[in-house]
Amino acid sequence: MTDASHDDHDWDGLSDSEWNKRLDDLIDGFNAERGEVKLPPPPHAIMTNEYERGINNKYVTEDLIRHYADAIGDPNPLWRDPSYAQGTRWGGVLAPPTFESAISFGSSFGGRLRVPGVARLAAGNKHEYTTPIRHGDAFSVYDKYMGFEEKDVPDKPYRMFIESVPRYFVNQREEIAAIATGRNIYVATPPSRRKEKKAGDGKLYADKHRHHFSDAELEVIHRGFDEQLAGVNRRGAQVRYFEDVVEGQAIPSVVKGVYDVCDACARTVVSTYPYAFAIKWAAMREHLGHHPQDPETGEHRFRRDWHYEDHAAQLFGVPYANVGGIHNEMMLVHAVTDWMGDDAFVVSMDSQDRRMNWLGDATTVKGTVSRKYVDGDEHLVELQVWGENQDGVVHTKSTFVVKLVSRSEWSRRG
């Protein structure tokens, strides 16, 4: 397997042509491994690379599903109330879409292109589902490497690549219940095209200022929360029939935020890998160049800290802590599952990270029906769903495909 780490000094003093040639050789080496299947580190292993991630929660329990729903801020009883869920077509508590990130999130191939002049960004994930994930399931996972694809970026000083790695979630019945394809964007800038940056200058988002919410704005947000708790827009047990859906119609919006550290920590507990002290050191010590030293303490700051603390974020050149990309996707799910009701099933969700979402921002999740169609015996609806902040800036967008019940199918069941 191609070495995923590279000595920065090997790239010092290269001309643009030499740098591009070395970059192309690296990517060619990675792409030669397309189709390679890899098992992630076992659950008992101590991570030695923050980006090489294995099983986080092997067993699905009602408690874990409930904690995940809490991290989404979703009071839907299908995720949390066994007595309610028993009366649905599923016969028990289900996990919402994106829950597989609680089982395991990321890739065992791990952020491979780490060389000077290359910045890595999350590009969003594609989630595909074949069968519900429910209490009592036990999972193993494996990854299949799909390599790098260069994207055309005319009139830009950099080159752009997208790396894709599907992770397959296999339950105790040997069913592939879910496939989560993680995508990374790599922005590669040749030496002569780089601008000198100072850590913490925040110039990349210099026009971003934290919004102060008025009492009237907060009243709208809090009223939205009260409506969610009361299930005002939740379809629930009332079947949404395929025949009744109209292309172009909007789905009810869902409010999230004002996002704070409590929200960030709720996500961390269920859909990433919490570790501290020696275990944290083990995950970053071989890659200290990606974990900057804090000028106040002198100690290296774990890269993930930029999701929790403004000071840590400023060490990476951005003004405020930012929301983890998977949490932005998790927010979108709430609006879709409320709209579709208990009897529907999310087949896929394909997301794009468009802008950073910041601590201190509020998100409104909106969506519309873009298409309805029949594929074989399945009645499918496509939804365009997005999250936008209080300034109307869209930070995350996703295409959902939802399988609905048709009236003819329902009458045959009866």
FIMAR-953847 format. One record per residue (C-alpha): residue in one letter; x, y, z. Coordinates in nm, 3 decimals, padded with zeros to 5 digits. Example, Ala and Ser with C-alpha at 12.3 -4.5 7.8 and 13.67 -1.06 7.14 Angstrom:
2
+------+---------+---------+---------+
! code !      c1 !      c2 !      c3 !
+------+---------+---------+---------+
!    a !  01.230 ! -00.450 !  00.780 !
!    s !  01.367 ! -00.106 !  00.714 !
+------+---------+---------+---------+
END
This chain:
414
+------+---------+---------+---------+
! code !      c1 !      c2 !      c3 !
+------+---------+---------+---------+
!    m !  00.000 !  00.000 !  00.000 !
!    t !  00.121 !  00.349 ! -00.081 !
!    d !  00.265 !  00.528 !  00.222 !
!    a !  00.009 !  00.778 !  00.348 !
!    s !  00.261 !  01.008 !  00.516 !
!    h !  00.534 !  01.214 !  00.355 !
!    d !  00.829 !  01.415 !  00.486 !
!    d !  00.754 !  01.783 !  00.429 !
!    h !  01.124 !  01.855 !  00.374 !
!    d !  01.123 !  01.629 !  00.065 !
!    w !  00.906 !  01.895 ! -00.102 !
!    d !  01.116 !  02.198 ! -00.007 !
!    g !  01.258 !  02.402 ! -00.295 !
!    l !  01.065 !  02.229 ! -00.572 !
!    s !  00.968 !  02.423 ! -00.882 !
!    d !  00.604 !  02.420 ! -00.988 !
!    s !  00.670 !  02.159 ! -01.258 !
!    e !  00.865 !  01.937 ! -01.016 !
!    w !  00.597 !  01.975 ! -00.751 !
!    n !  00.316 !  01.889 ! -00.996 !
!    k !  00.510 !  01.588 ! -01.125 !
!    r !  00.564 !  01.455 ! -00.774 !
!    l !  00.198 !  01.514 ! -00.691 !
!    d !  00.085 !  01.331 ! -01.007 !
!    d !  00.313 !  01.038 ! -00.924 !
!    l !  00.164 !  01.014 ! -00.575 !
!    i ! -00.193 !  01.021 ! -00.703 !
!    d ! -00.113 !  00.766 ! -00.973 !
!    g !  00.018 !  00.541 ! -00.697 !
!    f ! -00.298 !  00.585 ! -00.495 !
!    n ! -00.520 !  00.523 ! -00.798 !
!    a ! -00.335 !  00.201 ! -00.875 !
!    e ! -00.497 !  00.071 ! -00.558 !
!    r ! -00.853 !  00.135 ! -00.674 !
!    g ! -01.077 ! -00.151 ! -00.573 !
!    e ! -00.859 ! -00.253 ! -00.280 !
!    v ! -01.064 ! -00.374 !  00.016 !
!    k ! -00.936 ! -00.299 !  00.364 !
!    l ! -01.058 ! -00.386 !  00.710 !
!    p ! -01.036 ! -00.097 !  00.954 !
!    p ! -00.848 ! -00.122 !  01.284 !
!    p ! -01.025 ! -00.355 !  01.530 !
!    p ! -01.234 ! -00.197 !  01.806 !
!    h ! -00.971 ! -00.267 !  02.073 !
!    a ! -00.690 ! -00.097 !  01.876 !
!    i ! -00.548 !  00.236 !  01.984 !
!    m ! -00.557 !  00.473 !  01.687 !
!    t ! -00.222 !  00.598 !  01.564 !
!    n ! -00.377 !  00.818 !  01.296 !
!    e ! -00.679 !  01.040 !  01.354 !
!    y ! -00.795 !  00.972 !  00.998 !
!    e ! -00.783 !  00.590 !  01.010 !
!    r ! -01.105 !  00.502 !  01.184 !
!    g ! -01.254 !  00.169 !  01.276 !
!    i ! -01.562 !  00.051 !  01.465 !
!    n ! -01.691 !  00.299 !  01.719 !
!    n ! -02.007 !  00.115 !  01.835 !
!    k ! -02.038 ! -00.246 !  01.719 !
!    y ! -02.376 ! -00.309 !  01.882 !
!    v ! -02.694 ! -00.114 !  01.814 !
!    t ! -02.903 ! -00.056 !  02.126 !
!    e ! -03.217 !  00.140 !  02.200 !
!    d ! -03.005 !  00.366 !  02.419 !
!    l ! -02.755 !  00.441 !  02.141 !
!    i ! -03.036 !  00.516 !  01.894 !
!    r ! -03.197 !  00.749 !  02.147 !
!    h ! -02.866 !  00.926 !  02.212 !
!    y ! -02.824 !  00.968 !  01.837 !
!    a ! -03.173 !  01.116 !  01.806 !
!    d ! -03.087 !  01.351 !  02.093 !
!    a ! -02.776 !  01.462 !  01.901 !
!    i ! -02.997 !  01.545 !  01.602 !
!    g ! -03.243 !  01.720 !  01.831 !
!    d ! -03.521 !  01.496 !  01.698 !
!    p ! -03.802 !  01.393 !  01.940 !
!    n ! -03.961 !  01.145 !  01.693 !
!    p ! -04.097 !  00.853 !  01.903 !
!    l ! -04.000 !  00.607 !  01.628 !
!    w ! -03.639 !  00.657 !  01.738 !
!    r ! -03.697 !  00.654 !  02.115 !
!    d ! -04.025 !  00.504 !  02.238 !
!    p ! -04.043 !  00.121 !  02.222 !
!    s ! -04.416 !  00.110 !  02.294 !
!    y ! -04.489 !  00.354 !  02.012 !
!    a ! -04.249 !  00.189 !  01.767 !
!    q ! -04.395 ! -00.156 !  01.834 !
!    g ! -04.723 ! -00.040 !  01.683 !
!    t ! -04.562 !  00.063 !  01.352 !
!    r ! -04.493 ! -00.156 !  01.048 !
!    w ! -04.137 ! -00.201 !  01.180 !
!    g ! -04.238 ! -00.356 !  01.512 !
!    g ! -03.972 ! -00.176 !  01.714 !
!    v ! -03.739 !  00.121 !  01.748 !
!    l ! -03.553 !  00.216 !  01.431 !
!    a ! -03.234 !  00.414 !  01.379 !
!    p ! -03.271 !  00.730 !  01.168 !
!    p ! -03.073 !  00.780 !  00.847 !
!    t ! -02.705 !  00.876 !  00.904 !
!    f ! -02.706 !  00.660 !  01.219 !
!    e ! -02.438 !  00.441 !  01.062 !
!    s ! -02.193 !  00.719 !  01.151 !
!    a ! -02.245 !  00.614 !  01.514 !
!    i ! -02.140 !  00.260 !  01.424 !
!    s ! -01.834 !  00.380 !  01.237 !
!    f ! -01.744 !  00.708 !  01.073 !
!    g ! -01.464 !  00.776 !  00.827 !
!    s ! -01.225 !  00.544 !  00.650 !
!    s ! -00.938 !  00.308 !  00.723 !
!    f ! -00.752 !  00.465 !  00.429 !
!    g ! -00.748 !  00.794 !  00.613 !
!    g ! -00.687 !  01.137 !  00.453 !
!    r ! -00.400 !  01.007 !  00.243 !
!    l ! -00.266 !  01.308 !  00.059 !
!    r ! -00.083 !  01.502 !  00.329 !
!    v !  00.193 !  01.705 !  00.165 !
!    p !  00.291 !  02.075 !  00.164 !
!    g !  00.061 !  02.287 ! -00.047 !
!    v ! -00.233 !  02.048 ! -00.021 !
!    a ! -00.536 !  02.132 !  00.197 !
!    r ! -00.794 !  01.866 !  00.280 !
!    l ! -01.164 !  01.951 !  00.319 !
!    a ! -01.471 !  01.736 !  00.380 !
!    a ! -01.684 !  01.717 !  00.065 !
!    g ! -01.993 !  01.546 !  00.206 !
!    n ! -02.107 !  01.186 !  00.213 !
!    k ! -02.338 !  00.962 !  00.020 !
!    h ! -02.554 !  00.732 !  00.234 !
!    e ! -02.731 !  00.430 !  00.083 !
!    y ! -02.968 !  00.200 !  00.271 !
!    t ! -03.110 ! -00.141 !  00.186 !
!    t ! -03.269 ! -00.245 !  00.515 !
!    p ! -03.350 ! -00.071 !  00.844 !
!    i ! -03.091 ! -00.053 !  01.122 !
!    r ! -03.253 ! -00.147 !  01.450 !
!    h ! -03.200 ! -00.243 !  01.812 !
!    g ! -03.015 ! -00.574 !  01.842 !
!    d ! -02.810 ! -00.545 !  01.523 !
!    a ! -02.434 ! -00.602 !  01.537 !
!    f ! -02.206 ! -00.468 !  01.267 !
!    s ! -01.874 ! -00.521 !  01.100 !
!    v ! -01.741 ! -00.283 !  00.836 !
!    y ! -01.498 ! -00.279 !  00.547 !
!    d ! -01.375 ! -00.014 !  00.304 !
!    k ! -01.324 ! -00.022 ! -00.072 !
!    y ! -01.085 !  00.235 ! -00.210 !
!    m ! -01.209 !  00.431 ! -00.513 !
!    g ! -00.916 !  00.669 ! -00.555 !
!    f ! -00.878 !  01.028 ! -00.676 !
!    e ! -01.054 !  01.216 ! -00.951 !
!    e ! -00.927 !  01.556 ! -01.065 !
!    k ! -01.188 !  01.826 ! -01.117 !
!    d ! -01.158 !  02.107 ! -01.369 !
!    v ! -01.115 !  02.443 ! -01.193 !
!    p ! -01.043 !  02.698 ! -01.468 !
!    d ! -00.884 !  03.030 ! -01.373 !
!    k ! -00.790 !  02.908 ! -01.024 !
!    p ! -00.436 !  02.905 ! -00.881 !
!    y ! -00.478 !  02.550 ! -00.756 !
!    r ! -00.572 !  02.200 ! -00.868 !
!    m ! -00.865 !  02.015 ! -00.710 !
!    f ! -00.910 !  01.642 ! -00.646 !
!    i ! -01.192 !  01.440 ! -00.493 !
!    e ! -01.111 !  01.116 ! -00.313 !
!    s ! -01.389 !  00.861 ! -00.249 !
!    v ! -01.400 !  00.567 ! -00.011 !
!    p ! -01.723 !  00.367 !  00.043 !
!    r ! -01.759 !  00.200 !  00.383 !
!    y ! -01.985 ! -00.107 !  00.389 !
!    f ! -02.189 ! -00.188 !  00.701 !
!    v ! -02.259 ! -00.560 !  00.736 !
!    n ! -02.504 ! -00.678 !  01.001 !
!    q ! -02.519 ! -01.010 !  01.185 !
!    r ! -02.736 ! -01.156 !  00.905 !
!    e ! -02.456 ! -01.083 !  00.653 !
!    e ! -02.671 ! -00.810 !  00.496 !
!    i ! -02.510 ! -00.491 !  00.370 !
!    a ! -02.752 ! -00.262 !  00.551 !
!    a ! -02.578 !  00.064 !  00.455 !
!    i ! -02.299 !  00.206 !  00.244 !
!    a ! -02.149 !  00.540 !  00.342 !
!    t ! -01.920 !  00.689 !  00.079 !
!    g ! -01.695 !  00.950 !  00.232 !
!    r ! -01.554 !  01.214 ! -00.001 !
!    n ! -01.258 !  01.442 !  00.059 !
!    i ! -01.167 !  01.750 ! -00.143 !
!    y ! -00.796 !  01.821 ! -00.181 !
!    v ! -00.694 !  02.168 ! -00.296 !
!    a ! -00.338 !  02.147 ! -00.428 !
!    t ! -00.150 !  02.475 ! -00.480 !
!    p !  00.193 !  02.479 ! -00.652 !
!    p !  00.473 !  02.664 ! -00.466 !
!    s !  00.473 !  02.984 ! -00.673 !
!    r !  00.094 !  03.029 ! -00.640 !
!    r !  00.076 !  03.018 ! -00.260 !
!    k !  00.021 !  03.321 ! -00.045 !
!    e !  00.194 !  03.348 !  00.288 !
!    k ! -00.051 !  03.300 !  00.575 !
!    k ! -00.014 !  03.346 !  00.944 !
!    a ! -00.191 !  03.104 !  01.174 !
!    g ! -00.489 !  03.269 !  01.335 !
!    d ! -00.520 !  03.564 !  01.100 !
!    g ! -00.866 !  03.452 !  00.989 !
!    k ! -00.826 !  03.615 !  00.648 !
!    l ! -00.999 !  03.331 !  00.467 !
!    y ! -01.329 !  03.429 !  00.636 !
!    a ! -01.245 !  03.786 !  00.734 !
!    d ! -01.598 !  03.902 !  00.652 !
!    k ! -01.760 !  03.654 !  00.891 !
!    h ! -01.894 !  03.807 !  01.210 !
!    r ! -02.093 !  03.634 !  01.479 !
!    h ! -02.460 !  03.723 !  01.464 !
!    h ! -02.632 !  03.860 !  01.773 !
!    f ! -02.987 !  03.727 !  01.776 !
!    s ! -03.262 !  03.961 !  01.880 !
!    d ! -03.538 !  03.858 !  02.118 !
!    a ! -03.774 !  03.837 !  01.820 !
!    e ! -03.535 !  03.607 !  01.630 !
!    l ! -03.490 !  03.384 !  01.934 !
!    e ! -03.866 !  03.368 !  01.981 !
!    v ! -03.901 !  03.225 !  01.629 !
!    i ! -03.632 !  02.964 !  01.700 !
!    h ! -03.779 !  02.864 !  02.036 !
!    r ! -04.130 !  02.844 !  01.891 !
!    g ! -03.989 !  02.610 !  01.625 !
!    f ! -03.839 !  02.391 !  01.898 !
!    d ! -04.173 !  02.381 !  02.082 !
!    e ! -04.347 !  02.275 !  01.761 !
!    q ! -04.092 !  01.996 !  01.707 !
!    l ! -04.147 !  01.869 !  02.061 !
!    a ! -04.523 !  01.875 !  02.004 !
!    g ! -04.491 !  01.697 !  01.667 !
!    v ! -04.673 !  01.973 !  01.482 !
!    n ! -04.522 !  01.886 !  01.141 !
!    r ! -04.443 !  01.521 !  01.206 !
!    r ! -04.638 !  01.291 !  00.972 !
!    g ! -04.597 !  00.995 !  01.206 !
!    a ! -04.856 !  00.719 !  01.172 !
!    q ! -05.053 !  00.904 !  00.903 !
!    v ! -04.940 !  00.736 !  00.580 !
!    r ! -04.800 !  00.966 !  00.312 !
!    y ! -04.909 !  00.801 ! -00.011 !
!    f ! -04.701 !  00.828 ! -00.326 !
!    e ! -05.005 !  00.930 ! -00.528 !
!    d ! -05.064 !  01.236 ! -00.309 !
!    v ! -04.715 !  01.385 ! -00.353 !
!    v ! -04.683 !  01.676 ! -00.596 !
!    e ! -04.356 !  01.771 ! -00.763 !
!    g ! -04.242 !  02.117 ! -00.660 !
!    q ! -04.419 !  02.119 ! -00.325 !
!    a ! -04.219 !  02.233 ! -00.022 !
!    i ! -04.170 !  02.025 !  00.290 !
!    p ! -04.212 !  02.188 !  00.634 !
!    s ! -03.895 !  02.356 !  00.754 !
!    v ! -03.710 !  02.261 !  01.071 !
!    v ! -03.500 !  02.500 !  01.279 !
!    k ! -03.165 !  02.407 !  01.439 !
!    g ! -02.942 !  02.627 !  01.653 !
!    v ! -02.820 !  02.865 !  01.776 !
!    y ! -02.535 !  02.611 !  01.752 !
!    d ! -02.308 !  02.593 !  02.057 !
!    v ! -02.052 !  02.368 !  02.227 !
!    c ! -02.327 !  02.156 !  02.385 !
!    d ! -02.458 !  02.073 !  02.036 !
!    a ! -02.106 !  01.994 !  01.915 !
!    c ! -02.036 !  01.763 !  02.208 !
!    a ! -02.367 !  01.581 !  02.160 !
!    r ! -02.257 !  01.497 !  01.805 !
!    t ! -01.909 !  01.393 !  01.916 !
!    v ! -02.038 !  01.143 !  02.171 !
!    v ! -02.237 !  00.946 !  01.912 !
!    s ! -02.076 !  00.993 !  01.571 !
!    t ! -01.705 !  01.036 !  01.616 !
!    y ! -01.425 !  00.896 !  01.827 !
!    p ! -01.390 !  01.060 !  02.169 !
!    y ! -01.050 !  01.012 !  02.331 !
!    a ! -00.826 !  01.205 !  02.563 !
!    f ! -00.478 !  01.233 !  02.709 !
!    a ! -00.253 !  00.940 !  02.608 !
!    i ! -00.505 !  00.802 !  02.356 !
!    k ! -00.539 !  01.144 !  02.194 !
!    w ! -00.159 !  01.174 !  02.185 !
!    a ! -00.133 !  00.837 !  02.010 !
!    a ! -00.372 !  00.959 !  01.739 !
!    m ! -00.171 !  01.273 !  01.659 !
!    r !  00.194 !  01.217 !  01.753 !
!    e !  00.297 !  01.085 !  01.410 !
!    h !  00.135 !  01.384 !  01.235 !
!    l !  00.215 !  01.681 !  01.457 !
!    g !  00.245 !  01.911 !  01.158 !
!    h ! -00.134 !  01.887 !  01.128 !
!    h ! -00.194 !  01.961 !  01.498 !
!    p ! -00.057 !  02.312 !  01.565 !
!    q !  00.104 !  02.427 !  01.885 !
!    d ! -00.103 !  02.659 !  02.097 !
!    p !  00.103 !  02.974 !  02.166 !
!    e ! -00.065 !  03.011 !  02.505 !
!    t !  00.020 !  02.663 !  02.637 !
!    g !  00.291 !  02.542 !  02.402 !
!    e !  00.109 !  02.209 !  02.359 !
!    h ! -00.021 !  02.075 !  02.029 !
!    r ! -00.393 !  02.115 !  01.975 !
!    f ! -00.581 !  01.818 !  01.836 !
!    r ! -00.718 !  01.916 !  01.497 !
!    r ! -01.074 !  01.832 !  01.595 !
!    d ! -01.062 !  02.108 !  01.858 !
!    w ! -01.154 !  02.358 !  01.588 !
!    h ! -01.510 !  02.221 !  01.612 !
!    y ! -01.542 !  02.333 !  01.975 !
!    e ! -01.340 !  02.644 !  02.050 !
!    d ! -01.280 !  02.972 !  01.869 !
!    h ! -00.924 !  02.998 !  01.997 !
!    a ! -00.836 !  02.656 !  01.852 !
!    a ! -01.009 !  02.741 !  01.524 !
!    q ! -00.799 !  03.055 !  01.492 !
!    l ! -00.483 !  02.842 !  01.500 !
!    f ! -00.609 !  02.702 !  01.168 !
!    g ! -00.673 !  03.046 !  01.021 !
!    v ! -01.051 !  03.070 !  01.062 !
!    p ! -01.228 !  03.311 !  01.298 !
!    y ! -01.470 !  03.080 !  01.478 !
!    a ! -01.522 !  02.716 !  01.566 !
!    n ! -01.712 !  02.534 !  01.293 !
!    v ! -01.973 !  02.259 !  01.283 !
!    g ! -01.862 !  01.906 !  01.190 !
!    g ! -01.983 !  01.822 !  00.839 !
!    i ! -02.164 !  01.505 !  00.943 !
!    h ! -02.368 !  01.701 !  01.199 !
!    n ! -02.487 !  01.932 !  00.923 !
!    e ! -02.608 !  01.625 !  00.734 !
!    m ! -02.773 !  01.486 !  01.045 !
!    m ! -02.975 !  01.808 !  01.078 !
!    l ! -03.124 !  01.763 !  00.731 !
!    v ! -03.259 !  01.418 !  00.815 !
!    h ! -03.503 !  01.552 !  01.071 !
!    a ! -03.706 !  01.749 !  00.816 !
!    v ! -03.728 !  01.456 !  00.574 !
!    t ! -03.833 !  01.190 !  00.824 !
!    d ! -04.093 !  01.423 !  00.976 !
!    w ! -04.235 !  01.482 !  00.628 !
!    m ! -04.237 !  01.122 !  00.504 !
!    g ! -04.395 !  00.949 !  00.806 !
!    d ! -04.341 !  00.615 !  00.979 !
!    d ! -04.417 !  00.390 !  00.681 !
!    a ! -04.165 !  00.538 !  00.439 !
!    f ! -03.797 !  00.445 !  00.401 !
!    v ! -03.497 !  00.658 !  00.305 !
!    v ! -03.314 !  00.479 !  00.023 !
!    s ! -03.030 !  00.727 ! -00.017 !
!    m ! -02.898 !  01.067 !  00.081 !
!    d ! -02.623 !  01.235 ! -00.120 !
!    s ! -02.481 !  01.543 !  00.051 !
!    q ! -02.248 !  01.827 ! -00.036 !
!    d ! -02.069 !  02.055 !  00.209 !
!    r ! -02.103 !  02.398 !  00.049 !
!    r ! -01.982 !  02.641 !  00.314 !
!    m ! -01.865 !  02.630 !  00.672 !
!    n ! -02.137 !  02.639 !  00.935 !
!    w ! -02.018 !  02.819 !  01.245 !
!    l ! -02.081 !  02.794 !  01.616 !
!    g ! -02.315 !  03.082 !  01.688 !
!    d ! -02.516 !  03.032 !  01.369 !
!    a ! -02.873 !  02.906 !  01.345 !
!    t ! -02.983 !  02.671 !  01.068 !
!    t ! -03.320 !  02.638 !  00.900 !
!    v ! -03.364 !  02.312 !  00.710 !
!    k ! -03.577 !  02.353 !  00.396 !
!    g ! -03.668 !  02.125 !  00.108 !
!    t ! -03.880 !  02.062 ! -00.197 !
!    v ! -04.001 !  01.760 ! -00.392 !
!    s ! -03.799 !  01.758 ! -00.715 !
!    r ! -03.922 !  01.433 ! -00.871 !
!    k ! -04.152 !  01.134 ! -00.823 !
!    y ! -04.113 !  00.815 ! -01.021 !
!    v ! -04.166 !  00.438 ! -01.023 !
!    d ! -03.870 !  00.203 ! -01.046 !
!    g ! -03.988 ! -00.157 ! -01.080 !
!    d ! -04.227 ! -00.206 ! -00.792 !
!    e ! -04.086 !  00.082 ! -00.585 !
!    h ! -04.258 !  00.420 ! -00.563 !
!    l ! -03.985 !  00.679 ! -00.514 !
!    v ! -03.971 !  01.049 ! -00.441 !
!    e ! -03.663 !  01.267 ! -00.480 !
!    l ! -03.621 !  01.562 ! -00.246 !
!    q ! -03.378 !  01.854 ! -00.260 !
!    v ! -03.300 !  01.954 !  00.099 !
!    w ! -03.065 !  02.217 !  00.232 !
!    g ! -02.957 !  02.393 !  00.549 !
!    e ! -02.920 !  02.770 !  00.547 !
!    n ! -02.811 !  03.005 !  00.820 !
!    q ! -02.974 !  03.322 !  00.953 !
!    d ! -02.816 !  03.519 !  00.666 !
!    g ! -02.963 !  03.290 !  00.400 !
!    v ! -02.625 !  03.125 !  00.326 !
!    v ! -02.662 !  02.757 !  00.230 !
!    h ! -02.396 !  02.549 !  00.407 !
!    t ! -02.516 !  02.196 !  00.326 !
!    k ! -02.740 !  02.050 !  00.058 !
!    s ! -02.853 !  01.697 ! -00.010 !
!    t ! -03.057 !  01.490 ! -00.252 !
!    f ! -03.277 !  01.234 ! -00.074 !
!    v ! -03.452 !  00.941 ! -00.238 !
!    v ! -03.746 !  00.817 ! -00.029 !
!    k ! -03.955 !  00.506 ! -00.087 !
!    l ! -04.322 !  00.574 ! -00.017 !
!    v ! -04.624 !  00.349 !  00.006 !
!    s ! -04.865 !  00.350 ! -00.288 !
!    r ! -05.238 !  00.321 ! -00.228 !
!    s ! -05.254 !  00.005 ! -00.438 !
!    e ! -04.973 ! -00.153 ! -00.233 !
!    w ! -05.143 ! -00.057 !  00.092 !
!    s ! -05.477 ! -00.204 ! -00.019 !
!    r ! -05.305 ! -00.534 ! -00.105 !
!    r ! -05.157 ! -00.545 !  00.244 !
!    g ! -05.496 ! -00.493 !  00.393 !
+------+---------+---------+---------+
END
